[in-house]
Amino acid sequence: AVVSTQSGHYGRGERCVMLMAENRRRVKVYVLNEERQWDDKGTGHVSSTLLEESVLTLIVQAEDDGSLLLESKVQADTAYHKQCETLIVWSENDTTELALSFQERAGCDEIWAKICQVSNCDLLSENRFSFLYYVLWR
């Protein structure tokens, strides 16, 4: 994944993909740090797109300046977890744990459905850890 809070940094020299406003959903991007605390990398709008043939990519652009906060290719062998109606969590490369916290449930449901088309997740039910998360954090 490319995670950045700097304007103009796009990771591998790829051009910024401008996303149509009606397809964007407001999210916060979080990355788990070495102390096992979630670092807020910024607020933006998420959309899914095909950057390469048959490869779904999640892109989050900052709401303030349009810079790229996250670019993540959805992998079939990656475990994605939906929690508490508005949170999607996953690990990339066994080193980076990421989370998207959605402002609205509808946006989370939409992106979750797209992820489930590519990866091995259960579209109809939230992750089995959702109840535990709810009990511990509510």
Protein Blocks (a to p, Z undefined) as FASTA:
>chain_A
ZZdfbehiahjopacddddfklpccdddddddfkopacdfbdcddddddfbghiacdddd
dfklopafbdcdddfkbccddeehiaccddehhlaccddddfbfklmmmmmmmmmmmmcc
dfkbccfklmmmmmmmZZ
